[in-house]
Amino acid sequence: MSRPVTQNAITLDKVGHHFVSGDKIVHLFDNLSLVLEKGKTTAIIGPSGVGKSSLLALAAGLETPKVGGVQCHVGSKLLSLDEMRQASGFIFQQFHLLPELDALNNLALPLRLRGDKGAYNTAEEWLQKIGLSDRADHKPSQLSGGEQQRIAIARAFITGPSFIFADEPTGNLDEKTSAVITDLMFMCARDTGAGLIIVTHSRALAARADVCFQLSAGKLEAVA
């Protein structure tokens, strides 16, 4: 009997994943199932090295599981892997802003690559939303870590993705700045209706999510 399709969601069905290190095969997890819904925030916590980032990459369609399958439905449409990536935004611990571009152009670039003629107007609107209109002509080297991450968050959301994947988004920030970044991510997710999936070591960040799972010893368990 086939599993029911969950619309506007990414479904991981009995996935397993491993990697080869030297002459050894390192198993991360097996028989893992998970549904990530658009419009909901999901946190995944767990010790270092258990495969949290690999799980995030599988869910985003950046990697293919060794076993099982990953499907993404937006509305009634089943997306291809390429369409999944197009429907997703990404936030990383490292900010990955282009150093030669100022804040405005870093934000406008994803839209320009899609041929959006209103790219700069939209980028200006997002700079205002994240409180950095006065930094429009500043390059990343002229910005603080928190300011760079605010731009990275806006860049992830600016194309209107269905899902946002965040890998340790506050990992390089102090406690006060982390709180600001967390508020901004959840505000953007709420305002846009995107599904927000976060891998984090921060219990405070994870506690803000609608649902939280812990990955440990190859098992994924819901955290109350």
C-alpha positions in Angstrom: 0.0 0.0 0.0 1.5 3.4 -1.0 2.0 6.1 1.6 -0.5 9.0 1.4 0.9 12.2 -0.3 1.3 15.2 2.0 0.8 18.3 -0.1 3.2 21.3 0.4 5.7 19.2 2.2 9.0 17.3 1.8 8.7 13.7 2.6 11.7 11.5 3.5 10.6 7.9 3.3 12.8 5.2 5.1 16.0 6.9 4.0 19.4 5.6 4.9 22.8 7.3 4.3 26.5 6.5 4.8 29.8 7.7 3.6 33.2 6.1 3.0 36.2 7.1 5.1 39.4 5.3 4.0 38.5 1.7 3.9 35.5 2.0 6.3 31.9 2.7 5.7 30.4 5.1 8.2 26.7 4.6 8.6 24.8 7.8 9.7 21.2 6.5 9.8 18.9 3.9 8.4 15.1 3.6 7.9 14.5 7.3 8.8 11.2 8.9 7.9 10.2 12.5 8.3 7.7 15.0 6.9 8.7 18.7 6.6 5.6 20.9 6.0 5.5 24.3 4.3 4.4 26.9 6.8 5.9 25.1 9.8 9.3 25.5 11.5 11.3 22.4 12.3 14.5 22.1 14.4 16.9 19.1 14.3 19.3 18.8 17.1 21.9 16.2 18.2 25.6 15.6 18.8 28.2 16.6 16.3 28.9 14.0 13.7 25.6 12.1 13.7 24.5 13.3 10.3 22.3 16.4 10.9 23.8 18.3 8.0 23.6 15.3 5.8 20.0 14.9 6.7 19.4 18.5 5.8 21.2 18.1 2.4 19.0 15.1 1.6 15.8 17.0 2.5 16.9 19.9 0.3 17.7 17.6 -2.7 21.4 18.5 -2.6 22.3 14.8 -1.9 20.6 11.6 -2.8 20.0 9.0 0.0 21.8 5.6 -0.4 18.5 4.0 0.6 14.9 5.2 0.5 13.4 8.2 -1.2 12.8 12.0 -0.9 9.8 13.7 -2.5 8.7 17.3 -2.5 5.1 18.3 -3.3 4.1 21.9 -3.7 0.4 22.0 -4.2 -0.5 18.9 -6.2 2.8 19.0 -8.1 5.7 16.6 -7.5 8.9 18.5 -7.9 12.0 17.2 -9.6 15.3 17.6 -7.8 16.2 20.7 -9.8 12.7 22.2 -9.0 13.2 21.3 -5.3 16.4 23.3 -5.3 14.7 26.2 -7.1 12.0 26.2 -4.5 14.5 26.3 -1.6 16.6 28.9 0.1 19.7 28.3 2.2 21.3 29.8 5.3 24.7 28.6 6.5 27.0 29.2 9.5 29.4 30.9 7.1 27.6 33.8 5.5 28.7 33.1 1.9 28.2 36.7 0.7 30.1 37.7 -2.4 33.0 39.9 -1.1 33.2 42.1 -4.2 29.5 43.1 -4.1 27.8 45.5 -1.7 24.8 44.6 0.4 22.3 45.7 -2.2 23.9 43.7 -5.0 24.3 40.6 -2.8 20.6 40.7 -2.2 19.6 41.5 -5.8 21.8 38.9 -7.4 19.5 35.8 -7.0 16.6 37.8 -8.5 18.8 39.1 -11.4 19.9 35.6 -12.2 16.2 34.7 -12.7 15.7 37.7 -15.0 13.7 39.7 -12.5 13.6 43.3 -13.7 12.5 44.5 -10.3 15.5 42.9 -8.5 16.9 46.2 -7.1 13.5 47.4 -5.8 12.9 44.1 -4.1 16.4 44.1 -2.6 15.8 47.6 -1.2 12.6 46.5 0.3 14.3 43.6 2.0 17.2 45.8 3.3 14.5 48.0 4.9 12.8 44.9 6.4 16.0 43.7 8.0 17.0 47.2 9.2 20.0 47.6 7.0 19.0 50.3 4.5 21.9 52.4 5.6 24.3 49.6 4.7 23.2 49.2 1.1 26.5 50.3 -0.3 28.7 48.5 2.2 30.6 45.4 1.2 30.7 42.3 3.5 34.2 43.3 4.9 32.6 46.5 6.2 29.8 44.7 8.0 29.6 42.9 11.3 28.9 39.2 11.5 25.4 39.8 12.6 24.8 42.3 9.7 26.2 39.8 7.2 23.9 37.0 8.5 20.9 39.3 8.3 21.7 39.9 4.6 22.2 36.2 4.2 18.8 35.5 5.7 17.1 38.1 3.4 18.9 36.6 0.4 17.5 33.1 1.3 14.0 34.5 1.5 14.1 37.0 -1.3 13.1 34.6 -4.2 10.0 33.5 -2.3 11.0 29.9 -1.7 8.7 27.3 -0.3 11.4 25.9 2.1 14.3 27.4 3.9 17.2 25.2 5.1 19.4 26.7 7.8 22.6 24.9 8.9 23.8 26.2 12.3 22.7 29.8 11.4 23.8 31.2 14.7 26.9 29.1 15.1 29.3 32.1 14.5 27.5 34.6 16.6 27.4 35.8 20.2 24.3 35.2 22.4 22.8 38.7 21.9 23.3 38.7 18.1 22.0 35.1 17.9 18.8 36.2 19.5 18.3 38.9 16.9 19.1 36.5 14.1 16.7 33.9 15.5 13.9 36.5 15.7 14.5 37.6 12.1 14.4 34.1 10.7 11.2 33.2 12.4 9.6 36.5 11.4 10.6 36.0 7.8 9.2 32.4 7.8 6.0 33.6 9.4 5.5 36.5 7.0 6.3 34.5 3.8 4.7 31.1 4.8 7.9 29.2 4.0 8.8 26.0 5.8 11.9 26.6 7.9 14.1 23.6 8.7 17.0 24.3 11.1 19.9 22.2 12.2 21.3 23.7 15.4 23.2 23.0 18.6 21.3 25.8 20.2 18.5 24.6 22.5 17.2 28.1 22.8 16.8 28.3 19.0 15.3 24.8 18.7 12.7 25.6 21.4 11.3 28.3 19.1 10.4 25.8 16.4 6.9 24.3 16.0 8.4 20.8 16.1 11.8 19.6 17.2 13.6 16.3 16.5 16.8 14.8 18.0 19.1 12.8 15.8 21.3 10.4 17.8 22.8 7.0 17.2 21.1 6.8 13.8 17.6 7.4 15.2 15.3 10.4 14.9 13.0 11.1 17.8 10.5 13.9 18.5 11.5 16.2 21.4 8.6 17.2 23.6 
